[in-house]
Amino acid sequence: MDEIIQNIFSLIRTTSEREEVRAGIQELSKSLYKSFPETFHSVLNEKFRARIGDMLREWFDKQSYLRNPGLITADIEKLDRAILSMRVLRIEVALEPNASFVDRIASWAHANLPNDFVLDIARDSAIVGGARLVYKGRYKEYTLSEMIKSVFEKKRDIVLRELQ
């Protein structure tokens, strides 16, 4: 199960995608108490994006699961807890992020961060160029206004002399 969790982590890029997967997992859990396995497979087909649905279908199609839905319940709960525990990196940018932007940022995150990070990308109109990164309440600004402020603080005397 740990391998499938890591594979699913690699496919979840944003907090909204994480919530979408969790909603599907909750539907899967409910489907176990309906006409199993028909409803279960129907949920796998309808509630998950193709790659995640395919992974879960392949995992849960093993004979041991088909004979014992209790095993599925335990693994579904483990998967849900793991997804809920993903660490969140908030990225605040000046413009509304489009799909291309999310793809680029997610590629960077996948290459530079551990697999259990998920992105919360938000718009903040107070940011002038660049981004603010927030993790566990701590933040670092990589914005144009922060760079200008830093230069002014370091070279204040020179700037004031030039302005006179």
C-alpha positions as CSV (number, residue, x, y, z in Angstrom):
1,M,0.0,0.0,0.0
2,D,2.9,2.4,0.7
3,E,4.0,2.2,-2.9
4,I,0.5,3.1,-4.2
5,I,0.4,6.0,-1.7
6,Q,3.7,7.4,-3.0
7,N,2.5,7.0,-6.6
8,I,-0.8,8.8,-5.8
9,F,1.2,11.6,-4.0
10,S,3.1,12.2,-7.3
11,L,-0.2,12.8,-9.1
12,I,-1.7,15.2,-6.6
13,R,-0.4,18.7,-7.3
14,T,-2.7,21.1,-5.6
15,T,-4.9,21.2,-2.5
16,S,-8.0,21.2,-4.7
17,E,-6.9,18.0,-6.4
18,R,-6.2,16.6,-3.0
19,E,-9.7,17.3,-1.9
20,E,-11.1,15.9,-5.1
21,V,-9.2,12.6,-4.4
22,R,-10.4,12.5,-0.8
23,A,-14.0,13.0,-1.9
24,G,-13.6,10.0,-4.2
25,I,-12.1,8.0,-1.4
26,Q,-15.0,8.8,0.8
27,E,-17.4,7.7,-2.0
28,L,-15.4,4.4,-2.3
29,S,-15.7,3.8,1.4
30,K,-19.5,4.3,1.2
31,S,-19.7,2.0,-1.8
32,L,-18.5,-1.0,0.2
33,Y,-21.8,-1.0,2.0
34,K,-23.8,-1.1,-1.2
35,S,-23.7,-3.8,-3.9
36,F,-20.1,-4.7,-3.7
37,P,-18.1,-4.9,-6.0
38,E,-20.3,-3.3,-8.7
39,T,-20.8,0.0,-7.0
40,F,-17.2,0.0,-5.9
41,H,-15.9,-0.3,-9.4
42,S,-18.5,2.3,-10.6
43,V,-17.1,4.8,-8.1
44,L,-13.5,4.0,-9.3
45,N,-14.5,4.8,-12.8
46,E,-16.5,7.9,-12.2
47,K,-14.9,9.7,-9.2
48,F,-11.2,9.6,-10.0
49,R,-9.1,11.0,-12.8
50,A,-7.9,8.3,-15.1
51,R,-4.4,7.7,-13.8
52,I,-5.4,7.6,-10.1
53,G,-8.5,5.5,-10.9
54,D,-6.4,3.1,-12.8
55,M,-3.9,2.7,-10.0
56,L,-6.6,2.1,-7.4
57,R,-8.5,-0.3,-9.7
58,E,-5.3,-2.3,-10.3
59,W,-4.6,-2.4,-6.6
60,F,-8.0,-3.4,-5.4
61,D,-8.7,-5.9,-8.2
62,K,-6.5,-8.4,-6.4
63,Q,-8.4,-11.6,-5.4
64,S,-7.6,-11.0,-1.7
65,Y,-9.6,-7.8,-1.8
66,L,-12.5,-9.1,-3.8
67,R,-13.0,-11.8,-1.3
68,N,-12.6,-9.6,1.8
69,P,-14.0,-6.0,1.6
70,G,-12.7,-5.4,5.1
71,L,-9.2,-5.3,3.7
72,I,-10.3,-2.6,1.4
73,T,-11.7,-0.6,4.2
74,A,-8.4,-0.6,6.1
75,D,-6.4,0.4,3.0
76,I,-8.9,3.1,2.1
77,E,-8.6,4.6,5.6
78,K,-4.8,4.4,5.4
79,L,-4.8,6.1,2.0
80,D,-7.1,8.9,3.2
81,R,-5.0,9.5,6.3
82,A,-1.9,9.7,4.2
83,I,-3.4,12.1,1.7
84,L,-4.7,14.3,4.5
85,S,-1.3,14.4,6.0
86,M,0.4,15.8,2.9
87,R,2.4,18.9,3.7
88,V,1.1,22.2,2.1
89,L,3.3,24.8,0.5
90,R,1.3,27.9,-0.1
91,I,2.4,30.0,-3.1
92,E,0.9,33.5,-3.4
93,V,1.3,35.2,-6.8
94,A,0.1,38.5,-8.3
95,L,-2.0,37.0,-11.1
96,E,-4.7,34.4,-11.2
97,P,-2.9,31.1,-11.8
98,N,-3.9,29.3,-15.0
99,A,-3.4,25.7,-15.9
100,S,0.0,26.3,-17.6
101,F,1.3,28.1,-14.5
102,V,0.1,25.3,-12.2
103,D,1.8,22.8,-14.5
104,R,5.1,24.7,-14.4
105,I,5.0,25.2,-10.6
106,A,4.0,21.6,-10.0
107,S,6.9,20.4,-12.2
108,W,9.3,22.5,-10.1
109,A,7.8,21.2,-6.9
110,H,8.0,17.6,-8.1
111,A,11.7,18.0,-8.9
112,N,12.7,20.0,-5.8
113,L,10.4,18.9,-2.9
114,P,9.6,15.6,-1.3
115,N,6.7,13.6,-2.7
116,D,4.3,14.4,0.1
117,F,4.0,18.2,-0.7
118,V,0.9,19.6,-2.2
119,L,0.6,23.2,-3.5
120,D,-1.9,25.8,-2.4
121,I,-1.6,28.4,-5.1
122,A,-3.5,31.7,-4.5
123,R,-3.7,35.1,-5.9
124,D,-2.7,38.1,-3.8
125,S,-3.0,41.5,-5.6
126,A,-0.7,43.1,-3.1
127,I,2.2,41.2,-4.6
128,V,4.1,43.1,-7.3
129,G,5.9,40.6,-9.5
130,G,7.3,37.3,-8.0
131,A,5.8,35.2,-5.3
132,R,5.4,34.7,-1.6
133,L,6.1,31.1,-0.3
134,V,4.4,30.1,3.0
135,Y,5.1,26.9,4.9
136,K,3.9,26.2,8.4
137,G,3.2,29.9,9.1
138,R,6.6,31.0,8.0
139,Y,7.1,32.9,4.7
140,K,9.7,34.1,2.3
141,E,9.0,36.8,-0.3
142,Y,10.6,36.7,-3.7
143,T,8.8,39.7,-5.0
144,L,9.9,42.8,-6.9
145,S,8.7,45.1,-4.1
146,E,10.8,43.1,-1.6
147,M,13.9,43.3,-3.8
148,I,13.5,47.1,-4.1
149,K,13.0,47.5,-0.4
150,S,16.1,45.4,0.3
151,V,18.2,47.5,-2.1
152,F,17.0,50.7,-0.6
153,E,17.7,49.5,2.9
154,K,21.3,48.4,2.0
155,K,22.1,51.5,-0.1
156,R,20.0,54.1,1.6
157,D,22.7,56.7,1.9
158,I,23.7,56.3,-1.7
159,V,20.1,56.6,-2.9
160,L,19.4,59.6,-0.8
161,R,22.6,61.3,-2.0
162,E,21.6,60.7,-5.6
163,L,18.1,62.1,-5.0
164,Q,19.5,65.5,-3.7
